Amino acid sequence: MMGSHLAKYQPHCPYPISMTALDMNHIWILDAPGLAVTSDGGYHWNQITLQGDFTNVSVLDFISSRVGWAIGGRESPQPLLLKTADGGRTWTEIAYSIS
C-alpha cells in the first residue's frame, strides 16, 4: 500500500505546497525549496533542490513521468507557469497571458 511508504518521505517544510501522482508509482511532492520524487510507489525518494522561487506555486501536475507543469501567482499581473521535461529536475518559465 502506497501510504505506508510515504512515511519514508522527509519534507523540507512542515507541510507540502502541492502533491500530484501520475499513477501508484510516480509521485511528486513540492515543499519549497525542494521537490521529492518517487517512481516506485514511495519505497525510495529522490530530493531535487529547485532553482528559482517556487513558493508561489499552488498547483503541480504531471502528464507523464517526464513532462509536468507548475502554476502559481505572483505580485505582478503576469501569472507563473513553469514546465519540466525531465521529471522535475529542471524547469522553464513559459510566458503567457490570460485574456
C-alpha positions in Angstrom: 0.0 0.0 0.0 1.4 3.4 -1.0 0.5 5.2 2.3 3.0 3.1 4.3 5.8 4.2 2.0 5.0 7.9 2.2 6.3 7.7 5.8 9.9 7.4 4.3 9.4 10.9 2.8 11.3 13.6 4.7 9.8 17.0 4.0 11.8 20.3 3.7 9.0 22.2 5.3 6.2 21.4 7.7 3.6 20.8 5.0 3.8 20.3 1.3 2.8 23.1 -1.1 1.5 20.7 -3.7 1.4 17.0 -4.4 0.5 15.1 -7.5 0.5 11.4 -8.6 0.6 10.2 -12.2 -0.2 6.7 -11.0 0.5 4.5 -7.9 4.3 4.6 -8.6 5.1 8.1 -9.8 4.5 10.8 -7.1 5.9 14.4 -6.8 5.7 16.5 -3.6 6.6 20.1 -3.8 7.8 21.5 -0.5 10.0 24.5 -1.4 12.8 24.7 -1.8 12.7 21.1 -3.0 10.8 18.5 -4.9 10.5 14.9 -3.6 10.1 12.4 -6.4 9.4 8.6 -6.3 9.0 6.2 -9.2 8.4 3.1 -7.1 5.4 4.0 -5.1 7.3 5.6 -2.3 9.9 2.9 -1.5 12.7 5.3 -2.5 12.5 9.1 -2.7 14.8 11.5 -4.6 15.2 15.0 -3.3 15.6 17.7 -6.0 16.7 21.2 -5.0 14.8 23.6 -7.1 16.3 26.7 -8.7 14.2 29.8 -8.6 11.3 30.7 -6.4 8.6 28.0 -6.1 6.9 29.4 -3.0 4.1 30.9 -5.2 3.4 27.7 -7.0 0.0 26.4 -6.0 -0.6 23.6 -8.5 1.7 20.8 -9.7 0.6 18.4 -12.3 2.4 15.8 -14.5 1.1 14.3 -17.7 3.9 11.7 -18.0 6.8 10.6 -15.9 8.9 13.4 -17.5 6.5 16.2 -18.5 4.9 18.3 -15.9 3.5 21.8 -15.2 3.6 24.1 -12.2 1.2 27.0 -11.9 1.0 29.9 -9.4 0.6 33.5 -8.9 2.9 36.4 -8.0 2.7 40.1 -7.2 2.7 41.1 -10.9 -0.3 40.7 -13.1 1.6 38.0 -15.1 0.8 34.5 -13.7 3.5 32.0 -13.2 3.6 28.9 -15.5 6.6 26.5 -15.4 7.2 23.4 -17.4 9.6 20.4 -16.9 10.5 17.8 -19.5 12.9 15.8 -17.3 10.7 14.7 -14.4 11.2 17.9 -12.3 14.9 18.2 -12.4 14.8 21.5 -14.4 12.0 23.9 -15.0 11.4 26.6 -17.7 9.1 29.5 -17.3 6.5 29.8 -20.0 5.3 33.3 -20.9 1.5 33.5 -21.4 -1.3 35.8 -20.6 -4.9 35.3 -19.7 -7.3 37.3 -22.0 
